[in-house]
Amino acid sequence: MANVTSSKELIYWSTSKIKNQILELVKNRNVEPLKTKVEFYKNELALYFTELSRRNPFSKVADQVAIVTGVWVPIWSTIPFQDILPGRIHEQSYQIFHNDGYYANIARYAPGHQSGFWKKIASKLPAYDLMLLQKYSVRDEQWDIKNVGIFQALKNREISLTIDCADEWFTTTIKSKLKKTSPNIDLQPELLLKDMDRNTVKKFEKVYLATSFLEHIYIDNDFRLVKSQREATQRPSYTIAIRRR
């Protein structure tokens, strides 16, 4: 597809063509440095996002809740949180929404997995699975997001973190740790993260204590463009996610 230089051209594109163009543009680019991705959004993607936002078939948040339930894979994102730890495996990163008001961002980290030199040595090390658990509801016609906890697990990196494994971890965590919590859920009193240096833990604590903002610029049954913000003074982040299953 040819590059688009004017928003006037996009008016005549079908929605599926715009979505396919976005997917083509971001292919193999999720591993780029954050600064590069931010500039890429401004220079290449913003035009498409703006046009899709105009066509959002579910612009009311109350209508989005049923659509968002299920498993999504973020194929491109400018969220800084995702890469606090090195070695994230993008193919084993998921966002899972349950219909009980909880959702989780789950990812596997395996430092050295992309390096030919370090791969053999790193293969002996465990993988690091991380889950940011959050609660969602609709309030004043907006998504109301509350952080619930950050959980971790050391795993055999030779056994992939599948959707089923991630969903089971999510479900088990809700049942075992949060089954008695009230709708007015508060953060865990203390963030306990093992095997991390203090500087990394502090970064997670900052995310954990922040009030999250989420907006669907565009959402349909299989494709989401999400704008998020950790705090009012922070630069907005953008995520492209596609449904799995």
Secondary structure by P-SEA (a helix, b strand, c coil): ccccccccccccccaaaaaaaaaaaacccccccaaaaaaaaacccaaaaaaaaaaccccccccccccccccccccccccccccccccccccccbbbbcccccccccbbbbccccccccccccccbbbbbbbbcbbbbbcccbbbbbbcbbbbbbccccccccaaaaaaaaaaaaaccccccccccccccbbbbccccaaaaaaaaaaaabbbbbbcccccccbbbbbbbccccccbbbbbbbbcc
